């Protein structure tokens, strides 16, 4: 894995009650350390890989990161893997066994509550990675990326919302309209055209107007990038979703850190 950025926020002080927030997926591994009471950011590290990230890669990063050997008041782990299945809470209870059988071997299948009393997100995580992280951080609380994304939604216009988080070689997207989750998935991509294709397909499938839908971006995308320029040819209402953290220094766009901030706020 390659470390693409590290940020240390010395101004957050040393007397914090540290919370560790980890997000990991097929091509990324990142974490942020925050303060329990204030939510202030102390540190961020972000790693990517062209290859599939396995438990050996994550274990190497953990062993070479002395800050991860500290004691934490709370540990949150978010898995950004593509295979997840949002279902109604009633449907999950009735067909629990069937849902678990739907996933492949070599993975552990877990679930979390996506929306209170309404949707349950059933998803799979590589078993060896799950075992490693829970062994290293035994008191962890786990989430799926889609669950974290949906929980932070406050309101959506009748025209709908496409929320996209761009990562290395992949992006997650979910579509929302009038309080209803329409679609959620993670896709791999090799070019901006791939991203455009998937977003336009979602718009067609769910009758979302390219001229009216809100396209909200976060993650590893910049205004100067080819991907952003291409998106602007097809969508009008584009904005970046920034974190609540005050990340000083200005070297990186603030929306690079939004996904980790979402996890830090998720309970």
C-alpha positions in Angstrom: 0.0 0.0 0.0 1.0 3.6 -0.6 0.4 6.4 1.9 -1.0 9.3 -0.1 -1.4 11.7 2.8 -0.9 12.1 6.5 -2.2 15.1 8.5 -1.2 15.8 12.2 -3.2 18.4 13.9 -1.0 19.5 16.8 -3.4 22.2 17.8 -5.9 19.5 19.0 -3.6 19.1 22.1 -2.4 16.0 23.9 -5.1 15.7 26.6 -7.7 14.2 24.4 -9.8 11.0 24.9 -8.9 9.3 21.6 -11.4 7.7 19.3 -10.1 5.7 16.3 -12.1 5.7 13.1 -11.1 3.3 10.4 -12.5 3.0 6.9 -11.2 0.2 4.6 -12.2 -1.3 1.3 -10.8 -3.1 -1.8 -8.3 -0.4 -2.7 -8.1 1.9 0.4 -7.3 1.9 4.1 -7.6 5.1 6.1 -8.1 6.2 9.7 -8.6 9.3 11.8 -8.0 9.8 15.5 -10.4 12.2 17.1 -11.4 13.5 20.6 -14.3 11.8 22.3 -16.0 14.9 23.7 -15.1 17.7 21.3 -14.8 15.6 18.0 -11.7 17.5 17.2 -9.3 15.9 14.8 -5.9 14.8 15.9 -4.6 12.8 12.9 -5.5 11.3 9.5 -3.7 8.8 7.4 -4.8 7.5 4.1 -3.4 4.6 2.1 -4.3 3.2 -1.4 -3.3 0.3 -3.6 -3.7 -0.6 -7.2 -4.1 -4.2 -6.0 -6.7 -5.7 -3.8 -5.9 -4.8 -0.1 -5.7 -7.9 2.0 -5.3 -8.6 5.7 -1.5 -8.8 5.4 -1.4 -5.3 4.0 -3.5 -3.9 6.8 -1.6 -5.8 9.4 1.7 -4.3 8.1 0.3 -0.8 8.3 -1.0 -1.3 11.9 2.4 -2.7 13.0 4.3 0.3 11.5 1.9 2.9 13.0 2.8 3.4 16.6 -0.3 5.6 17.2 -2.5 2.6 16.6 -1.0 0.8 19.6 -2.5 3.4 21.9 -5.5 2.8 24.1 -8.7 4.2 22.6 -11.9 5.1 24.3 -13.8 4.0 21.2 -13.0 2.3 17.9 -15.3 2.5 14.9 -14.6 0.4 11.8 -16.4 1.1 8.5 -16.2 -1.5 5.6 -16.6 -0.1 2.1 -17.0 -3.4 0.3 -19.4 -3.5 -2.6 -21.6 -6.5 -1.6 -24.4 -5.2 0.6 -28.1 -5.6 0.5 -30.4 -3.1 2.2 -33.7 -4.8 3.2 -36.7 -3.9 5.3 -36.4 -4.8 9.0 -39.4 -7.2 8.7 -37.9 -8.8 5.6 -34.6 -9.3 7.4 -36.2 -11.1 10.3 -38.3 -13.3 8.0 -35.5 -14.3 5.6 -32.4 -14.0 7.7 -31.0 -17.4 6.8 -31.7 -16.9 3.1 -29.9 -13.6 3.0 -26.8 -15.1 4.7 -26.6 -17.9 2.2 -26.7 -15.4 -0.7 -23.1 -14.4 -0.1 -19.9 -16.2 -1.1 -17.5 -18.2 1.0 -14.4 -16.7 2.5 -16.4 -13.8 3.9 -18.2 -13.1 7.1 -21.7 -11.7 6.7 -22.9 -9.1 9.2 -25.6 -6.5 9.4 -26.3 -3.1 10.9 -29.4 -0.9 11.2 -29.4 1.6 8.4 -32.5 3.6 9.4 -34.2 3.3 12.8 -36.7 0.5 12.6 -37.0 0.5 8.8 -33.9 -0.7 6.9 -31.3 -3.2 7.7 -28.0 -3.4 5.7 -26.7 -6.9 5.2 -23.1 -7.1 3.9 -20.1 -9.2 3.6 -16.5 -8.5 4.7 -13.4 -10.7 4.0 -13.3 -13.0 7.0 -9.5 -12.7 7.6 -9.6 -8.9 7.5 -12.5 -8.8 9.9 -10.8 -11.3 12.3 -7.6 -9.2 12.2 -9.3 -5.9 13.0 -11.4 -7.3 15.7 -8.4 -9.0 17.2 -6.4 -5.8 17.1 -9.3 -3.7 18.3 -11.6 -6.1 20.2 -14.1 -3.5 21.4 -14.8 -2.1 17.9 -18.2 -1.1 16.6 -18.6 -1.9 12.9 -20.6 -0.3 10.1 -21.0 -0.6 6.3 -20.2 2.5 4.3 -23.7 2.7 2.9 -25.1 2.7 6.4 -22.8 5.6 7.4 -23.8 7.5 4.3 -27.5 7.1 4.7 -27.4 8.0 8.4 -25.9 11.4 7.7 -28.6 12.5 5.2 -30.7 15.3 6.6 -33.1 16.2 3.8 -33.5 15.6 0.1 -35.5 17.6 -2.4 -38.2 16.0 -4.6 -35.7 16.3 -7.5 -33.5 13.7 -5.8 -29.9 13.3 -4.7 -26.9 11.4 -6.1 -24.2 11.3 -3.4 -20.9 10.1 -4.7 -17.7 9.4 -2.7 -14.6 8.9 -5.0 -11.8 6.6 -3.9 -8.8 5.0 -5.6 -10.2 2.9 -8.6 -13.7 2.8 -7.1 -16.5 5.0 -6.0 -19.7 4.6 -4.0 -23.0 6.1 -4.9 -26.4 6.2 -3.5 -29.6 7.7 -4.9 -32.2 9.2 -2.6 -35.6 11.0 -3.3 -38.4 12.2 -1.1 -37.1 10.4 2.0 -36.6 7.1 0.2 -33.3 5.3 -0.6 -33.6 4.2 -4.3 -30.2 2.7 -4.9 -26.8 2.1 -3.3 -23.6 0.4 -4.7 -19.9 0.6 -5.0 -18.4 0.4 -8.5 -14.8 0.0 -9.8 -13.8 2.4 -12.5 -10.8 2.9 -14.9 -11.8 6.2 -16.5 -14.1 9.2 -16.0 -16.4 7.7 -18.7 -17.0 4.7 -16.5 -18.3 7.0 -13.7 -20.5 8.9 -16.1 -22.0 5.7 -17.5 -23.0 4.4 -14.1 -24.5 7.7 -12.9 -26.5 8.2 -16.1 -27.7 4.6 -15.9 -29.0 5.3 -12.3 -30.7 8.4 -13.5 -32.5 6.6 -16.3 -33.5 3.7 -14.1 -35.0 5.9 -11.3 -36.3 8.8 -13.5 -33.9 11.3 -12.0 -33.4 14.4 -14.2 -29.8 15.3 -14.9 -30.8 19.0 -14.9 -32.5 18.8 -11.5 -30.9 16.1 -9.4 -28.4 17.2 -6.8 -25.0 15.6 -7.4 -22.9 15.9 -4.2 -19.3 14.8 -4.3 -16.7 13.9 -1.7 -13.4 11.9 -1.7 -10.5 11.9 -4.0 -11.7 14.3 -6.7 -10.6 17.8 -7.5 -12.2 20.6 -9.6 -9.2 20.5 -11.9 -9.6 16.8 -12.6 -10.9 15.3 -15.8 -13.6 13.5 -13.9 -15.0 16.7 -12.5 -14.9 18.4 -15.9 -16.8 15.5 -17.5 -19.4 15.4 -14.7 -20.1 19.1 -15.3 -21.0 18.3 -18.9 -23.8 16.1 -17.8 -25.0 17.5 -14.5 -25.9 21.1 -13.4 -26.3 21.0 -9.7 -22.9 19.8 -8.5 -21.4 20.6 -5.1 -18.7 19.2 -2.8 -19.6 17.9 0.7 -17.1 19.1 3.2 -16.4 17.7 6.7 -17.1 19.6 9.9 -13.5 19.2 10.9 -11.3 22.3 10.7 -8.4 20.8 8.8 -5.7 23.5 8.6 -2.8 23.8 6.2 -4.7 23.9 2.9 -2.7 21.3 1.1 -5.7 19.0 0.4 -9.3 19.9 -0.4 -11.5 19.5 2.7 -13.9 17.0 0.9 -11.0 14.5 0.9 -11.8 13.9 4.5 -15.6 13.8 4.5 -16.1 10.0 4.6 -13.9 9.7 7.7 -15.8 12.6 9.3 -19.1 10.9 8.6 -17.8 7.8 10.4 -16.6 9.9 13.4 -20.1 11.3 13.7 -21.9 8.0 13.3 -23.3 6.4 16.5 
